[in-house]
Amino acid sequence: MEVIRMRTMTMGALAVFILAGWTGSALAANEGEVAEHLIELVKIGRGVVSEQMANINDQTKGDKGFTGDYMAAQVMDRFKKRTKIDLRIPNAVPQANLYLALVEAEKEVVDEAQPVINKVGISFKGFIPAVFARRTGEHFYKKSGVRLKLTGIDYRNPSNKPDDFEAEVLRMFSDARHPKGQSYVRNTMLDGRPVLRMMDPEYAAASCLGCHGSPKGERDVSGHKKEGWKEGELAGAISVVLPLK
């Protein structure tokens, strides 16, 4: 596994950036594109966790080698391939520090989970892609003030419950007339402040069905009742709330 340590200079600059607030230079880019890139970074990190599930749940092995540094390296490498933005280059784009804050949040979540990930004798650790995404969103909000979460009608964790806006958009996504895979974005007000809200629909993949598929109501490995999803059905969305000036 390639290990990249985020440089002190980069993270120091990031700390200054966070204290100053993100809305200055980041808004030099199109806000919609910024939201799209944040969603992409979360999807990449979640995908890395998904790839690591067999490793994470190997009860015979202690140190799995799946660290925060590994996560950060994978996220930055894959983000570069998909967007041509190299986050290892200082100020690669005006909003690079915001993106690095999210990468750092993903790194922190994996580092905090090391005692669980590396525990011997337990086959199911509970550190699944959805848990990773939820914790990443919580860390990222504390760093940046940007809200980022998974949501859906069939939510399990209360923090994933859709608000009124999200519920409205989820209904739109579930309408057969809505183009499959098309995200939704709107400039609106939240708590008296202007924000950009973007939601990106997500559909049940084959890998989701072990916990969320049929038979509906049966208990999955985590003890939750399965939702009865079918492959390709709307499963929920990634929701971003981006404060504007």
N, C-alpha and C positions, 0 to 999 in steps of 0.2 A: 504494500500500500504506500502510495506517495504521501509524504507528510510535508505540509507547508505551514510554517509558523508566521502568523500575521505580524508584520514588523512593528516594533514599538513606535516608530515615527508615524506610521500610518494610523495606528489605533490612537496615538496621542492627538493627532489632527482630528480624528473622529470625535474624541471626547470634547475638544473645543467646539467642534461643529454642533454636537448635540446640545451643549450648554447654550449656544447662541441661537438654537432653533434652526429647523431645516428649510423654512419656506423661502429663504433668500435666493441663493444660487440655483437651487433645484428647480425653481419655477422658470428658469431660463429655457428649460425644455418644455415641450408640450405636456401638460398635466396628464392627459390620457395615456401618453406613452410611458410616463413615469409609473402610473398605476399598472400598466401592462407588464412592465419590467419587474415590479415588486411581486406580482402574481407569478411571473415566470420563475423568480428566485425561490419562492415557496414551493412551487411544483417540483423544481429540480431537487431541493432538499428532501422533500417528501419521497421523491423517487429513489434517492440514495438510501433512505431508511427502508423502503420497500425491498430494495435489492439485498439489504443486509439482514432481513428477517430470519433466515435460516441460521446465519452466523450468530445473531443476537440471542436466539432461542436454543442454541446448542448448550445443553446442560452439562456436557462433559468438559467444556473448555473454559478456562478462566479469562485471561486477557484476550479479548477478541480483536484488538487492533483497530477497532472502530471508534475513533476519537474525534474530538471537536476539530482538531487540525485536519484530519482526514476529510471530515464533512466540508470544512471551508475550502479546501483545495478542490474537491470534486465540484462544489457549487460554482466556484469561480471559473474552473476549466470549462464546464458545460455551458455556463452562461456566456462565456466568450464565443464558444462554437455556435450558439444559437443567435446571438445578438451582435457579434463582432466587437463587443465592449470588453476590454481587458481591465478588470478591476484591480489588477496588480500594479497598473500604471497610475501614479498619483494624478488626481483630477482628470482622469480619462474622459469624463463627460461632466458637465456642470453638477449633475445630481449624483456623482459617484459616491460621495460620503453617505448619502441616504441609503444607497444600495449596500455599501459596506456595513452600515449599521444593522441591516437585515442579515447579512452574512455572519456578522458577529453574534447576533441573537441565535442563529441556527447553531453556531459553534458552541455557545454557552449551554444550550439545551442538551446537546449531546454530551458535553463535558459533565454536566450535572447528573446525567443518567448513568455515568460510568459504574457506580456501585451496583446498579440493577443489571446493566448490560453484561457485566463481567461476573455475575454471581453464578457459582457452580451449583448444580443439583436442582435447578428450576428450569423447566422446559418453556413455559410461556411467561415472558417477562412483563408484558403489558405495555412495552415501549413500541407502539405501532405508529404508522404514518400519521394517523389522525391526531394522536396524542402529541407527537412531535410538532405538527402544524399549529395546534392550539397553544402549546407552550411557547413556540417561536413568536406567535402573534402577541402574546402577553409581554414577552421580553422586548419585542420591537416597539410596542406602544410606549413602554416606559422610556425608551431611548429617544423616540422621535415624535410621539404624539399622533402617529399615523395608526389608524385601526385596521387590522387585517385579521380575518377569521374565516373559518369554514362554517357554513350554515346550510340548513336544509329543513324540509318539512318533517322528516323522520330523524330529528336530532336526538342524540343520546345525552350529551353533556349540556347542562343548562347554559353554559357560556356560548354554545352554538345556536341557541334559539334565535330565529330571525326576528328583527324588529319590523315595524310596519312597512318600511320601504323594502326591506329584503323579502318579506312575505309577498308583497305585491309583485316584485320582479320574479320570484320563484314561480308564482302562478303564471306569469307571462312565459317563462321558460318551458313550463309544462304544457302549454298550448301547442297543439300540433302545427299551428300556423307559424310559429316562431322558428326561424331558421336554426337548425341544430348546430350548436357550438358557437353561436353568435353572442358575444358579450353585450352588456348594457351599461351605458354611462350617462350620468346626469349631473349637472351643476345644481346644487340646491343649498338649503340652509339646515344646519343641525346645531341645536343648543345656541341659536342666535348668531352662528358664525357660518360664513360661506365655505362649502366643502365640495369636492368632487367625489362622487360615489360611483364605483365601478363594481359590477358583478360578472363573474365568468362562470358559465354553467359547467357542471361536471356530471359525467355519466358513469353508470356502474360498469366497471371492467370485470373480466372473469376473475381476477385476483381479489375482488371485493366480495364475491358471492359466498366464500367460505364462512364469513361472519354476518353478511347482510342478505344472503339469498334465501332459498327455500330449504326446508318448509318454513313458512312464516310462523313465528311464535316459538319455534324451537330455540333452545339456548345454544349460544355459540361458545367458543373456548373461553371468552371473558365473562360469561354468565349472563350476557344481555340477550334479549329476544331478537331473533332474526326478523328483518323487515319484509322479506319476501321479494327483494329486488330481482329483476331479470337483467341480463347483460344488455347494455345500451340504453337502459332507462335513465331518466333524470335522477341523479342521486343527491344533488345539492349544488352549491356554488361557493366560490371563493369571493369574499366581499372585502373591498378596500374603501376606507373613508380617508380622503386626503385633504387636510386643511388647506385653505387658500387664503391669500392676503385680502 
